[in-house]
Amino acid sequence: MNKKARILVAVAASLVAIPAIASTMSHALKPKEIQWSFKGALGRVDKQAAQRGFQVYKEVCSSCHSLKRVAFRNLADLGFSEDEVKTLAATYKVQDGPNDAGDMFDRPARPSDRIPEPFANEKAARAANGGAYPPDLSLMVKARHEGADYMYSLLTGFQQPPADMKMNTGMHYNPYFAGGQIAMPAPLAEGAVTYQDGTVASVDQMAQDVVNFLQWTAEPEMEHRKSLGLKVLLFMALFTIMFYVAKVRVWSKVK
């Protein structure tokens, strides 16, 4: 076989191998199926769980991940009182201005402010996370296929890598993440938060709670949308019956 033929064979072999390599790298376990309260036509957000989930986000996730599409006043939809929202907002600092001297300044956040991001910009976020850029979580449940199940599986799926798997520096093994290697270490640990309602903060419980919260941030209008959809279906069913009865009466006189 001459040199040109060997090159052509090598190229062909590499083209055949690429899909197999890509498939291996992108392979991930199918997410666990969880019976969420918000699934189905009559599904509703478990507001108590979502409130606990906000606590998990605030005390654990917010050190890296932003929630920039959510304003403090939106939390009232989860059952937080007006005073609780004001008190919570005041614990954050936001930049405002310019003032009369033309300078920007920091002030306590108000209910109308959006939840501040943990980093000033993307470069600062990457510098603090070994080059990785923690994504915003506002729409994460909608952005991923089987979003709620995927998020739960990812949060509870960290484990030791297989003996034959070579891990890249700074990466962590999670079979539910494409390729199995993720820059984020396991964010949840037993008792990482102390729930105000006395619920035991197991990894499983915290994962379910924060997913409930992120489902709400991704679709705050979900309950209204489902309620309106059912009303429309009932309206259409009623008018279908009425028109059918009218049609039968009108045409009954026609031979």
Accessible surface in RSA format (square Angstrom, percent):
REM  Atomic radii and reference values for relative SASA: ProtOr
REM  Chains: A
REM  Algorithm: Lee & Richards
REM  Probe-radius: 1.40
REM  Slices: 20
REM RES _ NUM      All-atoms   Total-Side   Main-Chain    Non-polar    All polar
REM                ABS   REL    ABS   REL    ABS   REL    ABS   REL    ABS   REL
RES MET A   1   156.05  80.8  82.98  54.9  73.07 174.0  90.79  77.2  65.25  86.4
RES ASN A   2   101.96  70.3  87.10  84.2  14.85  35.8  42.50 102.3  59.46  57.5
RES LYS A   3   146.10  71.3 142.00  87.1   4.09   9.7  84.33  75.9  61.77  65.8
RES LYS A   4   151.69  74.0 147.72  90.6   3.97   9.5  92.26  83.0  59.42  63.3
RES ALA A   5    32.57  29.9  29.11  44.9   3.46   7.9  31.76  44.7   0.82   2.2
RES ARG A   6   131.39  55.2 125.68  64.1   5.71  13.6  53.69  73.4  77.70  47.1
RES ILE A   7    91.67  52.2  89.18  66.4   2.49   6.0  91.65  66.0   0.03   0.1
RES LEU A   8   109.51  61.0 104.73  74.9   4.78  12.0 104.91  73.7   4.60  12.4
RES VAL A   9    84.29  55.5  80.74  73.1   3.55   8.6  83.68  72.7   0.60   1.6
RES ALA A  10    61.96  57.0  49.83  76.9  12.13  27.6  56.61  79.7   5.35  14.2
RES VAL A  11    75.80  49.9  73.86  66.9   1.94   4.7  75.76  65.8   0.04   0.1
RES ALA A  12    53.32  49.0  49.34  76.1   3.98   9.1  52.90  74.5   0.42   1.1
RES ALA A  13    58.15  53.5  46.72  72.1  11.44  26.0  54.09  76.2   4.06  10.8
RES SER A  14    54.68  46.2  46.56  62.1   8.12  18.7  44.14  94.0  10.54  14.8
RES LEU A  15   111.93  62.3 102.93  73.6   8.99  22.6 103.23  72.5   8.69  23.4
RES VAL A  16   116.66  76.8 104.48  94.6  12.17  29.3 110.23  95.8   6.43  17.4
RES ALA A  17    40.74  37.5  36.12  55.7   4.62  10.5  40.73  57.4   0.00   0.0
RES ILE A  18    99.94  56.9  98.78  73.6   1.16   2.8  99.42  71.6   0.52   1.4
RES PRO A  19    83.19  60.6  72.93  66.5  10.26  37.3  79.27  65.4   3.92  24.4
RES ALA A  20    62.51  57.5  52.07  80.4  10.45  23.8  60.40  85.1   2.11   5.6
RES ILE A  21    99.40  56.6  96.28  71.7   3.12   7.5  99.37  71.6   0.02   0.1
RES ALA A  22    52.53  48.3  46.32  71.5   6.21  14.1  50.87  71.6   1.66   4.4
RES SER A  23    70.58  59.6  62.46  83.4   8.12  18.7  30.55  65.1  40.03  56.1
RES THR A  24   103.07  73.3  89.71  90.9  13.36  31.8  68.81  92.4  34.26  51.8
RES MET A  25   127.06  65.8 118.47  78.4   8.58  20.4 102.82  87.4  24.23  32.1
RES SER A  26    69.58  58.8  55.20  73.7  14.38  33.1  40.37  86.0  29.21  40.9
RES HIS A  27   122.20  66.8 109.57  76.2  12.63  32.3  81.11  83.6  41.09  47.8
RES ALA A  28    35.26  32.4  15.90  24.5  19.36  44.0  16.69  23.5  18.57  49.2
RES LEU A  29    85.92  47.8  80.32  57.5   5.59  14.1  81.67  57.4   4.25  11.4
RES LYS A  30   135.38  66.0 112.85  69.2  22.53  53.7  92.20  83.0  43.18  46.0
RES PRO A  31    19.69  14.4  15.21  13.9   4.48  16.3  15.21  12.6   4.48  27.8
RES LYS A  32    78.77  38.4  69.99  42.9   8.78  20.9  54.92  49.4  23.85  25.4
RES GLU A  33   124.68  71.6  96.79  73.2  27.89  66.4  30.53  59.1  94.15  76.9
RES ILE A  34    31.78  18.1  29.83  22.2   1.95   4.7  31.70  22.8   0.08   0.2
RES GLN A  35   165.87  92.8 139.50 101.9  26.38  62.8  64.74 137.8 101.13  76.7
RES TRP A  36    15.50   6.2   3.60   1.7  11.90  27.9   5.22   2.8  10.28  16.7
RES SER A  37    60.38  51.0  34.66  46.3  25.71  59.2  47.38 100.9  13.00  18.2
RES PHE A  38    11.06   5.5   8.16   5.1   2.90   7.5   8.16   4.9   2.90   8.3
RES LYS A  39    97.05  47.3  78.76  48.3  18.29  43.6  65.17  58.7  31.88  34.0
RES GLY A  40    51.98  64.1   0.00   N/A  51.98  64.1  40.08 110.0  11.90  26.7
RES ALA A  41    68.48  63.0  49.31  76.1  19.18  43.6  57.41  80.9  11.07  29.3
RES LEU A  42   138.17  76.9 118.13  84.5  20.04  50.4 123.27  86.6  14.90  40.1
RES GLY A  43     6.51   8.0   0.00   N/A   6.51   8.0   3.77  10.4   2.74   6.1
RES ARG A  44   144.86  60.8 142.86  72.8   2.00   4.8  51.16  69.9  93.70  56.8
RES VAL A  45    13.37   8.8   4.69   4.2   8.68  20.9   4.74   4.1   8.62  23.4
RES ASP A  46    62.60  43.8  54.26  54.0   8.34  19.7  15.25  35.9  47.35  47.2
RES LYS A  47    92.96  45.4  88.68  54.4   4.28  10.2  45.45  40.9  47.51  50.6
RES GLN A  48   108.98  60.9 102.69  75.0   6.29  15.0  32.58  69.3  76.40  57.9
RES ALA A  49     4.39   4.0   4.30   6.6   0.09   0.2   4.30   6.1   0.09   0.2
RES ALA A  50     0.00   0.0   0.00   0.0   0.00   0.0   0.00   0.0   0.00   0.0
RES GLN A  51    58.61  32.8  54.72  40.0   3.90   9.3   8.16  17.4  50.45  38.3
RES ARG A  52    34.52  14.5  33.07  16.9   1.45   3.5  10.23  14.0  24.29  14.7
RES GLY A  53     0.00   0.0   0.00   N/A   0.00   0.0   0.00   0.0   0.00   0.0
RES PHE A  54     7.24   3.6   7.24   4.5   0.00   0.0   7.24   4.4   0.00   0.0
RES GLN A  55    26.14  14.6  24.72  18.1   1.41   3.4  15.18  32.3  10.95   8.3
RES VAL A  56     0.00   0.0   0.00   0.0   0.00   0.0   0.00   0.0   0.00   0.0
RES TYR A  57     1.04   0.5   1.04   0.6   0.00   0.0   0.10   0.1   0.94   1.2
RES LYS A  58    73.20  35.7  62.06  38.1  11.14  26.5  17.42  15.7  55.79  59.4
RES GLU A  59    96.76  55.6  59.22  44.8  37.55  89.4  29.98  58.0  66.79  54.5
RES VAL A  60    28.61  18.8  17.37  15.7  11.25  27.1  20.79  18.1   7.82  21.2
RES CYS A  61    15.40  11.7  10.46  11.7   4.94  11.6   5.57  14.1   9.84  10.6
RES SER A  62    26.52  22.4  20.72  27.6   5.80  13.4   8.75  18.6  17.76  24.9
RES SER A  63    78.21  66.1  56.85  75.9  21.36  49.2  53.98 115.0  24.23  33.9
RES CYS A  64    44.09  33.4  41.53  46.3   2.56   6.0   5.91  15.0  38.18  41.2
RES HIS A  65    23.12  12.6  23.12  16.1   0.00   0.0  17.29  17.8   5.83   6.8
RES SER A  66    11.46   9.7  10.38  13.9   1.08   2.5   3.73   7.9   7.74  10.8
RES LEU A  67     0.00   0.0   0.00   0.0   0.00   0.0   0.00   0.0   0.00   0.0
RES LYS A  68    92.31  45.0  89.06  54.6   3.25   7.7  44.92  40.4  47.39  50.5
RES ARG A  69   145.59  61.1 127.08  64.8  18.51  44.1  19.77  27.0 125.82  76.3
RES VAL A  70     5.83   3.8   5.49   5.0   0.33   0.8   5.83   5.1   0.00   0.0
RES ALA A  71     9.66   8.9   9.66  14.9   0.00   0.0   9.66  13.6   0.00   0.0
RES PHE A  72     0.03   0.0   0.03   0.0   0.00   0.0   0.03   0.0   0.00   0.0
RES ARG A  73   143.86  60.4 135.04  68.8   8.81  21.0  39.75  54.3 104.11  63.1
RES ASN A  74    53.13  36.6  51.38  49.7   1.75   4.2   8.50  20.5  44.63  43.1
RES LEU A  75     0.26   0.1   0.26   0.2   0.00   0.0   0.26   0.2   0.00   0.0
RES ALA A  76    51.69  47.5  37.20  57.4  14.49  33.0  37.42  52.7  14.28  37.8
RES ASP A  77    80.49  56.4  69.88  69.6  10.61  25.1  19.96  47.0  60.53  60.4
RES LEU A  78     0.63   0.4   0.30   0.2   0.33   0.8   0.30   0.2   0.33   0.9
RES GLY A  79    52.48  64.7   0.00   N/A  52.48  64.7  27.82  76.3  24.66  55.2
RES PHE A  80    37.58  18.8  31.55  19.5   6.03  15.7  31.87  19.3   5.70  16.3
RES SER A  81    55.37  46.8  45.27  60.4  10.10  23.3  50.06 106.6   5.31   7.4
RES GLU A  82   119.45  68.6 109.05  82.5  10.40  24.8  44.63  86.3  74.82  61.1
RES ASP A  83   103.60  72.6 101.54 101.1   2.06   4.9  30.31  71.3  73.29  73.1
RES GLU A  84    93.19  53.5  85.35  64.6   7.84  18.7  35.68  69.0  57.51  47.0
RES VAL A  85     5.78   3.8   5.25   4.7   0.53   1.3   5.78   5.0   0.00   0.0
RES LYS A  86   102.54  50.0  97.88  60.1   4.66  11.1  53.96  48.6  48.58  51.7
RES THR A  87    92.87  66.1  86.55  87.7   6.32  15.1  66.89  89.8  25.98  39.3
RES LEU A  88    26.11  14.5  22.46  16.1   3.65   9.2  25.71  18.1   0.41   1.1
RES ALA A  89     0.04   0.0   0.04   0.1   0.00   0.0   0.04   0.1   0.00   0.0
RES ALA A  90    53.40  49.1  39.68  61.2  13.72  31.2  39.68  55.9  13.72  36.3
RES THR A  91    93.65  66.6  54.26  55.0  39.39  93.9  62.55  84.0  31.10  47.0
RES TYR A  92    39.42  18.4  35.80  20.4   3.62   9.4  37.23  28.0   2.19   2.7
RES LYS A  93   133.56  65.2 114.58  70.3  18.98  45.2  80.49  72.5  53.07  56.5
RES VAL A  94    21.83  14.4  16.17  14.6   5.66  13.6  21.83  19.0   0.00   0.0
RES GLN A  95   127.44  71.3  97.49  71.3  29.95  71.3  21.98  46.8 105.46  80.0
RES ASP A  96    43.02  30.1  39.83  39.6   3.20   7.6   4.59  10.8  38.44  38.3
RES GLY A  97    28.51  35.2   0.00   N/A  28.51  35.2   5.22  14.3  23.30  52.2
RES PRO A  98    92.56  67.5  71.10  64.8  21.46  78.0  71.10  58.7  21.46 133.4
RES ASN A  99    64.17  44.2  47.91  46.3  16.25  39.1  28.33  68.2  35.83  34.6
RES ASP A 100   162.88 114.1 122.23 121.7  40.65  96.1  45.07 106.1 117.81 117.5
RES ALA A 101    82.38  75.7  44.34  68.4  38.04  86.5  56.48  79.5  25.90  68.6
RES GLY A 102    52.55  64.8   0.00   N/A  52.55  64.8  26.80  73.6  25.75  57.7
RES ASP A 103    82.56  57.8  79.39  79.0   3.18   7.5  20.63  48.6  61.93  61.8
RES MET A 104   101.51  52.6  76.16  50.4  25.36  60.4  65.16  55.4  36.36  48.2
RES PHE A 105    78.27  39.2  70.08  43.4   8.19  21.3  78.27  47.5   0.00   0.0
RES ASP A 106   100.91  70.7  74.22  73.9  26.69  63.1  17.36  40.9  83.55  83.3
RES ARG A 107    31.73  13.3  30.26  15.4   1.47   3.5  18.73  25.6  13.00   7.9
RES PRO A 108    67.87  49.5  64.44  58.7   3.43  12.5  64.44  53.2   3.43  21.3
RES ALA A 109     5.95   5.5   0.00   0.0   5.95  13.5   0.00   0.0   5.95  15.8
RES ARG A 110   123.69  51.9 122.49  62.4   1.19   2.8  41.94  57.3  81.75  49.5
RES PRO A 111    38.51  28.1  38.51  35.1   0.00   0.0  38.51  31.8   0.00   0.0
RES SER A 112    62.15  52.5  45.76  61.1  16.39  37.8  28.70  61.1  33.45  46.9
RES ASP A 113    26.27  18.4  22.64  22.5   3.63   8.6   6.09  14.3  20.18  20.1
RES ARG A 114   142.36  59.8 132.56  67.6   9.80  23.3  41.97  57.4 100.39  60.8
RES ILE A 115     3.90   2.2   1.53   1.1   2.37   5.7   1.53   1.1   2.37   6.4
RES PRO A 116    39.08  28.5  21.02  19.2  18.05  65.6  30.97  25.6   8.11  50.4
RES GLU A 117    90.30  51.8  67.21  50.8  23.09  55.0  14.54  28.1  75.75  61.8
RES PRO A 118    47.73  34.8   8.43   7.7  39.30 142.9  20.49  16.9  27.24 169.3
RES PHE A 119    47.05  23.5  34.39  21.3  12.67  33.0  40.41  24.5   6.64  19.0
RES ALA A 120    99.69  91.7  51.88  80.1  47.81 108.8  64.27  90.5  35.43  93.9
RES ASN A 121    87.30  60.2  73.28  70.8  14.02  33.8  43.43 104.5  43.87  42.4
RES GLU A 122    79.08  45.4  72.84  55.1   6.24  14.9  21.01  40.6  58.07  47.4
RES LYS A 123   174.61  85.2 168.61 103.5   6.00  14.3 112.98 101.7  61.63  65.6
RES ALA A 124    37.60  34.6  26.46  40.8  11.15  25.4  34.29  48.3   3.32   8.8
RES ALA A 125     2.95   2.7   2.95   4.5   0.00   0.0   2.95   4.2   0.00   0.0
RES ARG A 126    93.90  39.4  93.56  47.7   0.34   0.8  33.21  45.4  60.69  36.8
RES ALA A 127    89.39  82.2  49.19  75.9  40.20  91.4  62.77  88.4  26.61  70.5
RES ALA A 128    68.00  62.5  27.65  42.7  40.35  91.8  39.41  55.5  28.59  75.7
RES ASN A 129    40.69  28.1  22.91  22.1  17.78  42.8  14.12  34.0  26.56  25.7
RES GLY A 130    83.92 103.5   0.00   N/A  83.92 103.5  44.90 123.2  39.02  87.4
RES GLY A 131    43.53  53.7   0.00   N/A  43.53  53.7  30.73  84.3  12.80  28.7
RES ALA A 132    33.66  31.0  24.41  37.7   9.26  21.1  32.62  45.9   1.04   2.8
RES TYR A 133    93.36  43.6  74.31  42.3  19.05  49.6  44.48  33.4  48.88  60.3
RES PRO A 134    19.60  14.3   7.65   7.0  11.96  43.5  12.94  10.7   6.66  41.4
RES PRO A 135    57.83  42.1  53.51  48.8   4.33  15.7  57.83  47.7   0.00   0.0
RES ASP A 136    33.73  23.6  19.66  19.6  14.07  33.3  15.11  35.6  18.62  18.6
RES LEU A 137    12.21   6.8  12.21   8.7   0.00   0.0  12.21   8.6   0.00   0.0
RES SER A 138     0.00   0.0   0.00   0.0   0.00   0.0   0.00   0.0   0.00   0.0
RES LEU A 139    75.56  42.1  73.85  52.8   1.71   4.3  74.17  52.1   1.39   3.7
RES MET A 140    16.66   8.6  15.13  10.0   1.53   3.6  12.98  11.0   3.68   4.9
RES VAL A 141     9.28   6.1   5.58   5.0   3.70   8.9   5.58   4.8   3.70  10.0
RES LYS A 142   119.03  58.1  90.90  55.8  28.13  67.0  50.14  45.1  68.89  73.4
RES ALA A 143    64.80  59.6  29.27  45.2  35.52  80.8  40.47  57.0  24.32  64.4
RES ARG A 144   101.16  42.5  92.85  47.3   8.31  19.8  22.83  31.2  78.34  47.5
RES HIS A 145   158.38  86.6 135.37  94.1  23.00  58.8 104.07 107.3  54.31  63.2
RES GLU A 146    60.93  35.0  38.65  29.2  22.28  53.0  31.25  60.4  29.68  24.2
RES GLY A 147     7.75   9.6   0.00   N/A   7.75   9.6   0.19   0.5   7.56  16.9
RES ALA A 148     9.21   8.5   6.09   9.4   3.11   7.1   6.09   8.6   3.11   8.2
RES ASP A 149     8.88   6.2   7.98   7.9   0.90   2.1   0.94   2.2   7.94   7.9
RES TYR A 150    29.84  13.9  29.84  17.0   0.00   0.0  21.98  16.5   7.87   9.7
RES MET A 151    13.99   7.2  13.99   9.3   0.01   0.0  11.53   9.8   2.46   3.3
RES TYR A 152    15.37   7.2  15.37   8.7   0.00   0.0   0.48   0.4  14.89  18.4
RES SER A 153     0.00   0.0   0.00   0.0   0.00   0.0   0.00   0.0   0.00   0.0
RES LEU A 154    14.70   8.2  14.70  10.5   0.00   0.0  14.70  10.3   0.00   0.0
RES LEU A 155    17.88  10.0  13.38   9.6   4.50  11.3  13.38   9.4   4.50  12.1
RES THR A 156    34.00  24.2   9.23   9.4  24.77  59.0  12.16  16.3  21.84  33.0
RES GLY A 157     3.32   4.1   0.00   N/A   3.32   4.1   3.32   9.1   0.00   0.0
RES PHE A 158    41.11  20.6  16.64  10.3  24.47  63.7  16.82  10.2  24.29  69.5
RES GLN A 159   101.41  56.7  80.16  58.6  21.25  50.6  33.98  72.3  67.43  51.1
RES GLN A 160   158.71  88.7 144.84 105.9  13.87  33.0  60.56 128.9  98.15  74.4
RES PRO A 161    46.52  33.9  32.81  29.9  13.70  49.8  32.81  27.1  13.70  85.2
RES PRO A 162    59.53  43.4  45.27  41.3  14.26  51.8  57.06  47.1   2.47  15.4
RES ALA A 163   117.27 107.8  68.88 106.3  48.40 110.1  80.96 114.0  36.32  96.2
RES ASP A 164   136.90  95.9  97.56  97.1  39.33  93.0  52.62 123.8  84.28  84.0
RES MET A 165    52.44  27.2  35.33  23.4  17.11  40.7  34.23  29.1  18.21  24.1
RES LYS A 166   183.41  89.5 164.30 100.8  19.11  45.5 113.68 102.3  69.73  74.3
RES MET A 167    49.84  25.8  26.65  17.6  23.19  55.2  26.65  22.7  23.19  30.7
RES ASN A 168    92.28  63.6  83.91  81.1   8.37  20.2  20.70  49.8  71.58  69.2
RES THR A 169   142.91 101.6 111.68 113.2  31.23  74.4  83.46 112.1  59.45  89.9
RES GLY A 170    56.71  69.9   0.00   N/A  56.71  69.9  39.04 107.1  17.66  39.6
RES MET A 171    60.44  31.3  45.31  30.0  15.13  36.0  29.52  25.1  30.92  41.0
RES HIS A 172    67.20  36.7  63.67  44.3   3.53   9.0  39.32  40.5  27.88  32.4
RES TYR A 173    32.47  15.2  27.59  15.7   4.88  12.7   4.64   3.5  27.82  34.3
RES ASN A 174     0.00   0.0   0.00   0.0   0.00   0.0   0.00   0.0   0.00   0.0
RES PRO A 175    14.68  10.7   9.03   8.2   5.64  20.5  12.73  10.5   1.95  12.1
RES TYR A 176    25.93  12.1  23.23  13.2   2.70   7.0   3.60   2.7  22.33  27.5
RES PHE A 177    64.25  32.1  64.25  39.8   0.00   0.0  64.25  39.0   0.00   0.0
RES ALA A 178    57.85  53.2  45.05  69.5  12.79  29.1  45.05  63.4  12.79  33.9
RES GLY A 179    26.82  33.1   0.00   N/A  26.82  33.1  14.50  39.8  12.32  27.6
RES GLY A 180     5.62   6.9   0.00   N/A   5.62   6.9   5.45  15.0   0.17   0.4
RES GLN A 181    30.63  17.1  26.01  19.0   4.62  11.0   7.34  15.6  23.30  17.7
RES ILE A 182    15.12   8.6  14.49  10.8   0.63   1.5  15.12  10.9   0.00   0.0
RES ALA A 183    40.00  36.8  26.65  41.1  13.35  30.4  26.83  37.8  13.17  34.9
RES MET A 184    49.36  25.6  42.84  28.4   6.52  15.5  38.67  32.9  10.69  14.2
RES PRO A 185    75.07  54.7  74.86  68.2   0.20   0.7  74.88  61.8   0.19   1.2
RES ALA A 186    57.59  52.9  33.35  51.5  24.24  55.1  33.35  47.0  24.24  64.2
RES PRO A 187    36.02  26.3  13.87  12.6  22.15  80.5  23.18  19.1  12.84  79.8
RES LEU A 188    13.12   7.3   0.87   0.6  12.25  30.8   1.22   0.9  11.90  32.0
RES ALA A 189    61.93  56.9  58.00  89.5   3.92   8.9  61.82  87.1   0.11   0.3
RES GLU A 190   124.77  71.6 100.07  75.7  24.69  58.8  63.92 123.6  60.84  49.7
RES GLY A 191    54.39  67.1   0.00   N/A  54.39  67.1  27.19  74.6  27.20  60.9
RES ALA A 192    47.44  43.6  11.57  17.9  35.87  81.6  22.76  32.0  24.68  65.4
RES VAL A 193     5.76   3.8   0.00   0.0   5.76  13.9   2.78   2.4   2.98   8.1
RES THR A 194   117.00  83.2 104.88 106.3  12.11  28.9  74.20  99.7  42.79  64.7
RES TYR A 195     9.05   4.2   0.04   0.0   9.02  23.5   0.04   0.0   9.02  11.1
RES GLN A 196   174.87  97.8 133.30  97.4  41.57  99.0  50.30 107.1 124.57  94.5
RES ASP A 197    70.22  49.2  29.36  29.2  40.86  96.6  39.72  93.5  30.49  30.4
RES GLY A 198    61.86  76.3   0.00   N/A  61.86  76.3  37.30 102.4  24.56  55.0
RES THR A 199    42.36  30.1  27.15  27.5  15.21  36.2  23.40  31.4  18.96  28.7
RES VAL A 200   121.34  79.8 111.87 101.3   9.47  22.8 117.16 101.8   4.18  11.3
RES ALA A 201     9.56   8.8   2.39   3.7   7.16  16.3   2.54   3.6   7.01  18.6
RES SER A 202    33.14  28.0  32.80  43.8   0.33   0.8  23.83  50.8   9.30  13.0
RES VAL A 203    34.20  22.5  34.17  30.9   0.04   0.1  34.17  29.7   0.04   0.1
RES ASP A 204    62.47  43.8  60.16  59.9   2.31   5.5  29.96  70.5  32.51  32.4
RES GLN A 205    49.82  27.9  49.20  36.0   0.62   1.5   3.33   7.1  46.49  35.3
RES MET A 206     0.00   0.0   0.00   0.0   0.00   0.0   0.00   0.0   0.00   0.0
RES ALA A 207     0.00   0.0   0.00   0.0   0.00   0.0   0.00   0.0   0.00   0.0
RES GLN A 208    56.42  31.6  56.42  41.2   0.00   0.0   4.17   8.9  52.25  39.6
RES ASP A 209     1.14   0.8   1.14   1.1   0.00   0.0   0.00   0.0   1.14   1.1
RES VAL A 210     1.72   1.1   1.72   1.6   0.00   0.0   1.72   1.5   0.00   0.0
RES VAL A 211     0.00   0.0   0.00   0.0   0.00   0.0   0.00   0.0   0.00   0.0
RES ASN A 212    10.28   7.1  10.28   9.9   0.00   0.0   0.00   0.0  10.28   9.9
RES PHE A 213     0.00   0.0   0.00   0.0   0.00   0.0   0.00   0.0   0.00   0.0
RES LEU A 214     1.94   1.1   1.94   1.4   0.00   0.0   1.94   1.4   0.00   0.0
RES GLN A 215     9.87   5.5   9.83   7.2   0.04   0.1   0.05   0.1   9.83   7.5
RES TRP A 216    12.15   4.9  12.13   5.9   0.02   0.1  10.17   5.4   1.98   3.2
RES THR A 217     9.49   6.7   0.00   0.0   9.49  22.6   1.60   2.2   7.89  11.9
RES ALA A 218    11.01  10.1   0.00   0.0  11.01  25.0   0.00   0.0  11.01  29.2
RES GLU A 219    21.55  12.4  20.60  15.6   0.95   2.3   3.68   7.1  17.87  14.6
RES PRO A 220    77.78  56.7  54.21  49.4  23.58  85.7  54.43  44.9  23.35 145.1
RES GLU A 221    83.87  48.1  77.77  58.8   6.10  14.5  56.22 108.7  27.65  22.6
RES MET A 222     3.08   1.6   3.08   2.0   0.00   0.0   0.62   0.5   2.46   3.3
RES GLU A 223    35.84  20.6  30.51  23.1   5.33  12.7  21.30  41.2  14.54  11.9
RES HIS A 224   128.41  70.2 119.81  83.3   8.60  22.0  85.94  88.6  42.47  49.4
RES ARG A 225   109.41  45.9 103.55  52.8   5.86  14.0  61.77  84.4  47.64  28.9
RES LYS A 226    35.65  17.4  27.93  17.1   7.71  18.4  30.37  27.3   5.28   5.6
RES SER A 227    45.88  38.8  39.58  52.8   6.30  14.5  26.28  56.0  19.59  27.5
RES LEU A 228    92.50  51.5  91.05  65.1   1.45   3.6  92.02  64.6   0.48   1.3
RES GLY A 229    31.22  38.5   0.00   N/A  31.22  38.5  30.41  83.4   0.81   1.8
RES LEU A 230    61.48  34.2  60.52  43.3   0.96   2.4  60.52  42.5   0.96   2.6
RES LYS A 231   132.83  64.8 126.95  77.9   5.88  14.0  75.50  68.0  57.32  61.1
RES VAL A 232    70.51  46.4  68.52  62.0   1.99   4.8  70.51  61.3   0.00   0.0
RES LEU A 233   112.87  62.9 108.47  77.6   4.40  11.1 108.78  76.4   4.09  11.0
RES LEU A 234   128.55  71.6 124.00  88.7   4.55  11.4 124.75  87.6   3.80  10.2
RES PHE A 235   120.14  60.1 114.05  70.6   6.09  15.8 119.60  72.5   0.54   1.5
RES MET A 236   111.36  57.7 106.68  70.6   4.68  11.1  95.63  81.3  15.73  20.8
RES ALA A 237    52.07  47.9  43.78  67.6   8.28  18.8  51.26  72.2   0.81   2.2
RES LEU A 238   100.54  56.0  97.90  70.0   2.64   6.6 100.05  70.3   0.49   1.3
RES PHE A 239    72.61  36.3  72.61  45.0   0.00   0.0  72.61  44.0   0.00   0.0
RES THR A 240    89.32  63.5  83.44  84.6   5.87  14.0  64.32  86.4  25.00  37.8
RES ILE A 241   108.48  61.7 106.26  79.2   2.22   5.4 108.48  78.1   0.00   0.0
RES MET A 242   102.63  53.1  93.75  62.0   8.88  21.2  89.05  75.7  13.59  18.0
RES PHE A 243   137.72  68.9 133.59  82.7   4.13  10.7 133.98  81.2   3.74  10.7
RES TYR A 244   138.31  64.6 133.31  75.8   5.00  13.0  95.47  71.7  42.84  52.8
RES VAL A 245    66.00  43.4  64.45  58.4   1.55   3.7  66.00  57.3   0.00   0.0
RES ALA A 246    48.80  44.9  42.81  66.1   5.99  13.6  48.50  68.3   0.30   0.8
RES LYS A 247   115.61  56.4 109.27  67.0   6.34  15.1  66.80  60.1  48.81  52.0
RES VAL A 248    67.23  44.2  62.37  56.5   4.86  11.7  66.16  57.5   1.07   2.9
RES ARG A 249   172.89  72.6 168.12  85.7   4.78  11.4  54.36  74.3 118.53  71.8
RES VAL A 250    98.09  64.5  87.88  79.6  10.22  24.6  93.58  81.3   4.52  12.3
RES TRP A 251   152.14  61.1 143.88  69.6   8.26  19.4 125.35  66.8  26.79  43.5
RES SER A 252    81.10  68.5  40.67  54.3  40.44  93.1  41.06  87.4  40.05  56.1
RES LYS A 253   180.53  88.1 147.36  90.4  33.17  79.0  98.55  88.7  81.99  87.3
RES VAL A 254    89.67  59.0  69.10  62.6  20.57  49.6  72.22  62.8  17.45  47.3
RES LYS A 255   244.49 119.3 173.90 106.7  70.59 168.1 152.03 136.8  92.46  98.5
END  Absolute sums over single chains surface
CHAIN  1 A    16443.1      13349.2       3094.0      10162.3       6280.8
END  Absolute sums over all chains
TOTAL         16443.1      13349.2       3094.0      10162.3       6280.8
